[in-house]
Amino acid sequence: MGTSTLLQSMFRHKAWANAELFAELAKVDPVAHAAERHAAIRTLNHIFVVDRIFAAHLCGQAHVYAATNTAETPPLEALRDEVAASDRWYVDHIGTLTPQALAEAVDFVFTDGQPGRMSREEMLAHVATHGSYHRGAVGRIMAQVAVPPPRDIFTVFLHQSEPRRRARA
C-alpha cells in the first residue's frame, strides 16, 4: 500500500467516522444536556476549522480564520453538512496528489502568527490524527450523558466498507 492509498483510506475513514458521530450526537437531548451538547459541537467545530485551515495551506491559499475555532457555535445540522463537504474535498484532493506533491514542503503561517513548514503528507497526517483525537473527546462527552458513541476505529471502518476482508482464504 502506497502513501496515497493509505491516506485515501484514512480520509474515507475520517468521513465515515464523522458521519457516524454526528448521527449519534444528534441523539443528545439539547435541553437536558445543553452544556455537554454545546461542548461537543464546539469541539467538532474546532476540528472543522483546523481542517479548513490546513486545506488552505495544502493549496497555498489564504484562509479566513484568526483562530482554531469560531466565535459563534454553528447549529449541529449546519456543521454536519459543512464537515461532510470538507471530508469529500479531502478525499478528492488526495486523489490528485502525486508522490512528489505529497513530499513537497509547504511554508505557511499558523493562526498564532508563527511560521510553519510541513510536507503535504505531514499536513494530511496531522489532519487525520487531529480529528481522531478530538472525536474521542466528543465520544467521552456523549458517554457521560448516556448516549453511546459510535465505534469509529479504523478496523471497523475497513471491515464495514470492504466486507471481503472478513472472508477467509
HUMOHU-V681763 format. One record per residue. N is the residue number from 1. RES is the residue in one small letter. SS is DSSP state (A for helix, B for strand, O for the rest). Layout:
N:RES:SS ; N:RES:SS
This chain:
1:m:O ; 2:g:O ; 3:t:A ; 4:s:A ; 5:t:A ; 6:l:A ; 7:l:A ; 8:q:A ; 9:s:A ; 10:m:A ; 11:f:A ; 12:r:A ; 13:h:A ; 14:k:A ; 15:a:A ; 16:w:A ; 17:a:A ; 18:n:A ; 19:a:A ; 20:e:A ; 21:l:A ; 22:f:A ; 23:a:A ; 24:e:A ; 25:l:A ; 26:a:O ; 27:k:O ; 28:v:O ; 29:d:O ; 30:p:O ; 31:v:O ; 32:a:O ; 33:h:O ; 34:a:A ; 35:a:A ; 36:e:A ; 37:r:A ; 38:h:A ; 39:a:A ; 40:a:A ; 41:i:A ; 42:r:A ; 43:t:A ; 44:l:A ; 45:n:A ; 46:h:A ; 47:i:A ; 48:f:A ; 49:v:A ; 50:v:A ; 51:d:A ; 52:r:A ; 53:i:A ; 54:f:A ; 55:a:A ; 56:a:A ; 57:h:A ; 58:l:A ; 59:c:A ; 60:g:O ; 61:q:O ; 62:a:O ; 63:h:O ; 64:v:O ; 65:y:O ; 66:a:O ; 67:a:O ; 68:t:O ; 69:n:O ; 70:t:O ; 71:a:O ; 72:e:O ; 73:t:O ; 74:p:O ; 75:p:O ; 76:l:A ; 77:e:A ; 78:a:A ; 79:l:A ; 80:r:A ; 81:d:A ; 82:e:A ; 83:v:A ; 84:a:A ; 85:a:A ; 86:s:A ; 87:d:A ; 88:r:A ; 89:w:A ; 90:y:A ; 91:v:A ; 92:d:A ; 93:h:A ; 94:i:A ; 95:g:O ; 96:t:O ; 97:l:O ; 98:t:O ; 99:p:A ; 100:q:A ; 101:a:A ; 102:l:A ; 103:a:A ; 104:e:O ; 105:a:B ; 106:v:B ; 107:d:B ; 108:f:B ; 109:v:B ; 110:f:O ; 111:t:O ; 112:d:O ; 113:g:O ; 114:q:O ; 115:p:B ; 116:g:B ; 117:r:B ; 118:m:B ; 119:s:B ; 120:r:A ; 121:e:A ; 122:e:A ; 123:m:A ; 124:l:A ; 125:a:A ; 126:h:A ; 127:v:A ; 128:a:A ; 129:t:A ; 130:h:A ; 131:g:A ; 132:s:A ; 133:y:A ; 134:h:A ; 135:r:A ; 136:g:A ; 137:a:A ; 138:v:A ; 139:g:A ; 140:r:A ; 141:i:A ; 142:m:A ; 143:a:A ; 144:q:A ; 145:v:O ; 146:a:O ; 147:v:O ; 148:p:O ; 149:p:O ; 150:p:O ; 151:r:O ; 152:d:O ; 153:i:O ; 154:f:A ; 155:t:A ; 156:v:A ; 157:f:A ; 158:l:A ; 159:h:A ; 160:q:A ; 161:s:A ; 162:e:O ; 163:p:A ; 164:r:A ; 165:r:A ; 166:r:A ; 167:a:O ; 168:r:O ; 169:a:O
